[in-house]
Amino acid sequence: MLVLSRKKNESIVINNDIRIVVVEIRGDKVRLGVEAPREVPVHRREVYDAIQRGKEGVDDKAAESLES
């Protein structure tokens, strides 16, 4: 894992086309802005995990229907 220090309005660039900007720092919370191409999905971790769980459920149902 790469660990970086950034201040408000500073950013990092990933793969030439994804930019992460520190928008605000308030107490122990940091607000980040993400600029990425439309075809790149960007989710909070808990949303990503829920999507993955949903896909697993769909995959399980598809496997069950193939077994029948």
C-alpha positions as CSV (number, residue, x, y, z in Angstrom):
1,M,0.0,0.0,0.0
2,L,1.3,3.4,-0.9
3,V,0.7,6.0,1.9
4,L,0.7,9.7,0.9
5,S,0.3,12.9,2.8
6,R,-1.8,15.6,1.1
7,K,-3.2,19.0,2.2
8,K,-6.5,20.6,1.2
9,N,-6.6,21.2,-2.6
10,E,-3.7,18.9,-3.3
11,S,-4.2,15.8,-5.4
12,I,-2.8,12.5,-6.6
13,V,-3.0,11.1,-10.1
14,I,-3.6,7.4,-10.9
15,N,-2.9,6.0,-14.4
16,N,-2.8,9.4,-16.1
17,D,-6.6,9.7,-16.1
18,I,-7.9,9.4,-12.5
19,R,-7.4,12.3,-10.1
20,I,-8.1,12.3,-6.4
21,V,-8.4,15.7,-4.7
22,V,-8.5,16.6,-1.0
23,V,-11.6,18.8,-1.0
24,E,-12.0,19.4,2.7
25,I,-10.5,18.4,6.1
26,R,-12.8,18.7,9.1
27,G,-11.7,17.1,12.3
28,D,-11.1,13.4,11.7
29,K,-13.0,13.4,8.3
30,V,-11.4,14.1,4.9
31,R,-13.6,14.8,1.9
32,L,-12.2,13.6,-1.4
33,G,-13.1,14.4,-4.9
34,V,-12.6,11.8,-7.7
35,E,-12.3,12.7,-11.3
36,A,-12.3,9.7,-13.5
37,P,-13.5,8.7,-17.0
38,R,-17.2,7.7,-17.1
39,E,-16.3,4.1,-18.0
40,V,-14.3,3.7,-14.7
41,P,-16.7,2.7,-11.8
42,V,-16.0,4.6,-8.6
43,H,-17.8,3.4,-5.4
44,R,-17.4,3.8,-1.6
45,R,-16.1,0.5,-0.2
46,E,-19.4,-0.5,1.5
47,V,-21.3,0.1,-1.8
48,Y,-18.7,-1.9,-3.7
49,D,-19.0,-4.8,-1.2
50,A,-22.8,-4.8,-1.5
51,I,-22.5,-4.9,-5.3
52,Q,-20.2,-7.8,-5.1
53,R,-22.5,-9.7,-2.7
54,G,-25.4,-9.1,-5.1
55,K,-23.3,-10.5,-8.0
56,E,-22.5,-13.6,-5.9
57,G,-26.2,-14.1,-5.2
58,V,-26.9,-13.8,-9.0
59,D,-24.1,-16.2,-9.7
60,D,-25.4,-18.7,-7.1
61,K,-28.9,-18.6,-8.7
62,A,-27.5,-19.0,-12.2
63,A,-25.5,-22.1,-11.0
64,E,-28.6,-23.5,-9.3
65,S,-30.7,-23.1,-12.5
66,L,-28.0,-24.9,-14.6
67,E,-27.9,-27.8,-12.1
68,S,-31.7,-28.3,-12.5
